[in-house]
Amino acid sequence: MYTLIGLGVLVAYAFSLFATFSPSAFPAEMRDAHGMVGVYFEVAAVIIALVLFGEWLELVARGKTSLAIRHLLGLAPKTARRIRADGADEDVPLNELVAGDRVRVRPGEKVPVDGRILEGTSTLEESMLTGEPLPVDKGPGDRVVGATINQQRRRARLHRLRCAIFSPSPAVESPALTQVARSHPVTPR
C-alpha cells in the first residue's frame, strides 16, 4: 500500500516540478491560455495528509482496543475457593489450581477459571464476553467461562478443566479471556 501511495505522490510531485520549470517541453494542447501546464502539488500533499490521518485514526482505535483488553483481563478473579478432600473450602491463588480440583463459586462471586459444573445449578452473567445482558442458566455438565458472575442463590461446584499461563508472572487466567487477549495484542504505554 505504501509503495503505491509513495509512487503516486512522487510521480505527481516530479511531474508538477517539471511542469513548473519547463512548461515549453509539453505539447501546446496541455498548456492553458497563459502557457502554463497544470500542476499537482496540492494533490500530493492531500494524499499524504489523508494517509497520515488514517494512520492516526488506526492508532487511536488500537489504543482503545488495548485499553478494553486490559480491562477485560482485569475482570478475572485472583483467587479461587478450592474444595479440599475433607470437604472444607480454602481460598487459593489461581496458580495453585490444577486439573481435577473442585472449586466452589458462591452467589455474587466471579467464576475463577474455565470449567464444567459438577453439582448444582445457577445463573451466570456472561455479558463481559458475549455482550448479552440476559443471564444464562447453567447446570451439571455445562461449561462456564472464567470471570463470569454467579448470580443466583444456588451454589455450583465446578470441575477445573485446564489452565493457561498468560502473563510472565505465574498467574493462571481464563483460557477464554486469554484467547481474546491474544487475538488483540496489547500495545505498551
BELPE-V49260 format. One record per residue. N is the residue number from 1. RES is the residue in three letters. PHI is phi in whole degrees, -180 to 180 (NA if undefined). D_FIRST is the distance of its C-alpha to the first C-alpha in whole Angstrom. Layout:
n: <N;N>
res: <RES;RES>
phi: <PHI;PHI>
d_first: <D_FIRST;D_FIRST>
This chain:
n: <1;2;3;4;5;6;7;8;9;10;11;12;13;14;15;16;17;18;19;20;21;22;23;24;25;26;27;28;29;30;31;32;33;34;35;36;37;38;39;40;41;42;43;44;45;46;47;48;49;50;51;52;53;54;55;56;57;58;59;60;61;62;63;64;65;66;67;68;69;70;71;72;73;74;75;76;77;78;79;80;81;82;83;84;85;86;87;88;89;90;91;92;93;94;95;96;97;98;99;100;101;102;103;104;105;106;107;108;109;110;111;112;113;114;115;116;117;118;119;120;121;122;123;124;125;126;127;128;129;130;131;132;133;134;135;136;137;138;139;140;141;142;143;144;145;146;147;148;149;150;151;152;153;154;155;156;157;158;159;160;161;162;163;164;165;166;167;168;169;170;171;172;173;174;175;176;177;178;179;180;181;182;183;184;185;186;187;188;189>
res: <MET;TYR;THR;LEU;ILE;GLY;LEU;GLY;VAL;LEU;VAL;ALA;TYR;ALA;PHE;SER;LEU;PHE;ALA;THR;PHE;SER;PRO;SER;ALA;PHE;PRO;ALA;GLU;MET;ARG;ASP;ALA;HIS;GLY;MET;VAL;GLY;VAL;TYR;PHE;GLU;VAL;ALA;ALA;VAL;ILE;ILE;ALA;LEU;VAL;LEU;PHE;GLY;GLU;TRP;LEU;GLU;LEU;VAL;ALA;ARG;GLY;LYS;THR;SER;LEU;ALA;ILE;ARG;HIS;LEU;LEU;GLY;LEU;ALA;PRO;LYS;THR;ALA;ARG;ARG;ILE;ARG;ALA;ASP;GLY;ALA;ASP;GLU;ASP;VAL;PRO;LEU;ASN;GLU;LEU;VAL;ALA;GLY;ASP;ARG;VAL;ARG;VAL;ARG;PRO;GLY;GLU;LYS;VAL;PRO;VAL;ASP;GLY;ARG;ILE;LEU;GLU;GLY;THR;SER;THR;LEU;GLU;GLU;SER;MET;LEU;THR;GLY;GLU;PRO;LEU;PRO;VAL;ASP;LYS;GLY;PRO;GLY;ASP;ARG;VAL;VAL;GLY;ALA;THR;ILE;ASN;GLN;GLN;ARG;ARG;ARG;ALA;ARG;LEU;HIS;ARG;LEU;ARG;CYS;ALA;ILE;PHE;SER;PRO;SER;PRO;ALA;VAL;GLU;SER;PRO;ALA;LEU;THR;GLN;VAL;ALA;ARG;SER;HIS;PRO;VAL;THR;PRO;ARG>
phi: <NA;-69;-65;-64;-66;-62;-65;-64;-66;-62;-65;-62;-69;-65;-61;-65;-63;-65;-68;-72;-93;-137;-68;-72;-75;-96;-61;-63;-66;-87;-95;-89;-64;-94;85;-101;-101;-62;-115;-129;-61;-67;-65;-62;-66;-66;-61;-63;-63;-66;-65;-65;-64;-62;-63;-64;-61;-65;-65;-64;-64;-65;-64;-66;-65;-62;-65;-64;-66;-60;-65;-63;-68;-73;-74;-70;-69;-95;-132;-133;-99;-86;-94;-74;-63;-84;93;-81;-92;-142;-84;-133;-65;-60;-71;-94;-76;-130;-59;101;-64;-107;-123;-103;-120;-85;-58;88;-91;-88;-70;-72;-145;-65;-177;-128;-75;-97;-136;84;-132;-162;-118;-113;-92;-109;-65;-67;-103;-95;82;-77;-76;-84;-69;-117;-75;-131;-141;-54;92;-76;-83;-126;-110;-58;79;-81;-107;-79;-96;-82;-83;-99;-79;-132;-102;-113;-104;-72;-87;-158;-133;-132;-85;-109;-95;-60;-74;-75;-109;-96;-125;-67;-58;-65;-66;-63;-63;-63;-66;-69;-77;-131;-58;-84;-83;-69;-103>
d_first: <0;4;5;5;6;9;10;11;12;14;16;17;18;20;21;23;24;26;27;29;31;31;32;35;32;31;33;35;34;30;33;34;38;38;36;33;29;27;24;21;21;21;18;15;17;16;13;13;15;13;10;13;15;13;12;16;17;15;17;20;20;19;22;24;24;25;28;29;29;31;33;33;34;37;38;40;43;44;48;49;53;54;57;59;61;64;62;62;59;57;54;52;48;45;45;49;48;48;48;51;52;53;52;53;51;54;53;51;49;46;45;44;43;42;45;47;50;53;56;56;54;52;49;46;43;40;38;36;34;35;35;38;41;44;45;45;49;49;52;53;50;47;44;43;40;41;41;42;45;48;50;53;57;57;56;53;53;50;50;47;45;42;41;38;37;34;34;36;39;41;41;40;38;38;36;34;33;32;30;28;28;26;24;23;23;25;23;26;27>
